[in-house]
Amino acid sequence: MKLIIYILLIFFVFKIFKYLAAPSAPSGKKVYRKADTKADTVDDVMVKDPVCEVYFPRHDGIHLNFGGKDMYFCSPECRDKFVKLNSNK
C-alpha cells in the first residue's frame, strides 16, 4: 500500500513540476492566414527588398504600387530611396 502512495506522490510532484516548467505563453510568433484558405495554410511569403536585397515576410513589408506593380520594402527608408532613384526615369 505504501508503494502505491509513493508512486502517486511522485506522479503528482512530476505533474506539478512539468506544469511549472512549461512556458506560459507562445513565443510571440504571429501566424497570418488568409480567410479563404484551409486552416493549415500559412500566409507567410518571403519577399526580397529591391533596394537592400533583404528577405522579409511580405505581411511585415511596406507596400508600394509602382508602375502598376506591387512592390514590398523592408522599411520606409528603402521605399523612399527606391522612389527617389526611380523618379527620374
C-alpha positions as CSV (number, residue, x, y, z in Angstrom):
1,M,0.0,0.0,0.0
2,K,2.9,2.4,0.8
3,L,4.4,1.7,-2.6
4,I,1.2,2.8,-4.4
5,I,1.1,6.0,-2.2
6,Y,4.8,6.8,-3.1
7,I,4.2,6.2,-6.8
8,L,1.1,8.5,-6.7
9,L,3.1,11.1,-4.8
10,I,5.9,11.0,-7.3
11,F,3.5,11.2,-10.2
12,F,1.8,14.3,-8.8
13,V,5.1,16.0,-8.0
14,F,6.2,15.3,-11.5
15,K,3.0,16.8,-13.0
16,I,3.3,19.9,-10.9
17,F,7.0,20.4,-11.8
18,K,6.1,19.8,-15.5
19,Y,3.3,22.4,-15.3
20,L,5.5,25.0,-13.6
21,A,8.5,24.4,-16.0
22,A,6.3,24.7,-19.2
23,P,6.3,28.0,-21.0
24,S,3.3,30.0,-20.0
25,A,2.7,31.7,-23.4
26,P,3.7,31.3,-27.0
27,S,7.0,32.9,-28.1
28,G,5.3,35.9,-29.7
29,K,5.3,34.4,-33.2
30,K,2.4,35.7,-35.3
31,V,0.8,33.4,-37.9
32,Y,-1.2,35.0,-40.5
33,R,-3.7,33.1,-42.5
34,K,-5.9,34.1,-45.4
35,A,-9.6,33.8,-44.7
36,D,-10.4,31.8,-47.8
37,T,-7.7,29.1,-47.4
38,K,-7.5,26.0,-45.3
39,A,-6.7,26.4,-41.7
40,D,-3.3,24.7,-42.1
41,T,-2.1,27.0,-44.8
42,V,0.1,29.8,-43.6
43,D,0.4,33.1,-45.5
44,D,4.0,34.0,-44.7
45,V,5.5,34.6,-48.1
46,M,9.1,35.8,-48.1
47,V,9.9,38.7,-50.5
48,K,13.1,40.5,-51.4
49,D,13.6,44.2,-50.9
50,P,14.7,45.6,-54.3
51,V,16.9,48.2,-52.6
52,C,18.9,46.5,-49.8
53,E,18.1,42.9,-51.1
54,V,17.0,41.7,-47.6
55,Y,14.3,38.9,-47.4
56,F,11.4,39.5,-45.1
57,P,7.8,38.3,-44.6
58,R,5.5,40.1,-47.0
59,H,3.0,40.9,-44.3
60,D,5.7,42.9,-42.4
61,G,6.7,44.9,-45.5
62,I,6.0,48.4,-46.7
63,H,3.7,48.2,-49.8
64,L,4.1,50.4,-52.9
65,N,2.3,50.2,-56.2
66,F,4.9,51.5,-58.6
67,G,4.1,51.4,-62.4
68,G,1.3,49.0,-61.8
69,K,3.5,46.5,-60.0
70,D,3.1,45.7,-56.3
71,M,6.4,46.1,-54.5
72,Y,7.3,45.5,-50.9
73,F,10.1,47.1,-48.9
74,C,11.7,46.2,-45.5
75,S,11.5,49.8,-44.3
76,P,10.1,53.3,-45.2
77,E,13.7,54.4,-45.8
78,C,14.3,51.7,-48.5
79,R,10.9,52.6,-50.1
80,D,11.8,56.3,-50.2
81,K,15.3,55.5,-51.6
82,F,13.7,53.4,-54.4
83,V,11.2,56.2,-55.2
84,K,14.0,58.8,-55.3
85,L,16.2,56.7,-57.6
86,N,13.3,55.8,-60.0
87,S,11.5,59.1,-60.1
88,N,13.9,60.4,-62.8
89,K,13.1,57.5,-65.1
